[in-house]
Amino acid sequence: VNTQRKLVASLTDRRLRFLQETIMGIRVVKYFAWEEIFTARLQAYRDEELKNVRKLMLLASWNTVLNVAIPAFSGVIGFVMHSRNGRRLEES
């Protein structure tokens, strides 16, 4: 998850750096009518960034699910193993 976060941060930085440079040189972009080219490049950066953000969110979701599910399953397994060994569940 940490590696994925670093990747998403670097992709976001790349996209924002490109956007900032484009805004700084907007007169040149407008003069040569490069709006479509720059928009397509910016969209490609954004698509790659969003793909990795989705992957990060999926990993974080699975991490949360496992953190909640594993303790519950271990309790169930403990009760099953206790009863399989022929012991009874008795109140204290």
N, C-alpha and C positions, 0 to 999 in steps of 0.2 A: 504494500500500500504506500509506503514511504517513497519507494522508487517511482511509483506511478504519479505521486504528488509532485515530485521534482520534475518529471517529464511534462506534466500539465503546466507547471509554473514556467518552464522554459519555453513551451509553445505559446503560452499567453504573452510572455515577454517579447517573443519574436513577432507576434501579430501586432502588439501595441507599438513596438519600435517601427515596424513597417508603416503603420497607420500614422504615427507621428511624423515620420520622414515624408510621407505623402502629403500630409497637411502643410508641412513647412514648404514643400515645393508645389503647392496646388496651382500656382500660376503657370508653371511649365506643363503640368499635366493638362490643364484646361487649354493652353495654347496649342499643344500638339494633339488634342482630343484623345488622350489616353485613358479617359475615365473607365471605359469598359475593361481595358487590360488590367488596370489597377484594381478595379472592383472584383474581377475574376481571381486575381492573385490573393486579394484579401479574403475572398470567400473560401478559397482553397485552404488558406491558413486556418480560418475559422472552423471549417469542416474537420480538419485534422485535430484541432484542439477539442472540439465537441466529441469526437470519437473517443478520445482519451479521457475526457471528463466522464463520459458515460461508463467507460471501463472502470474508472476510479470509483464511481458511485456504486457500481455493481459489486466490486470488491469490498467496499465499505459495508454494503448491505449484507453480504454473505458473512462478513466478520461479525456483525451485530447478531445475525440469526444464530450463528454457531456459539457465540458467547451466551446467548439465552438458552439455547437448546441443549448444550452439552451438560450443564448441571442437572437439568430435568431428566435427561436420559440416564445419567449416572445414578440418580436416585432410584429410578425405575429398575435399572439393572441390579442395583444393590438389593432391592426387595425381592426380585425374581430369584437371584442367586441364594438369598437367605431361605426362601421357601423351597427351592429345589434341593437344598441340602437337608430337607426334612425338618426344618425348624418351623415353629409356629410364630406368627406375629402376635405378641402379647403386649398389652398396655402396661406401662410402668407403674 
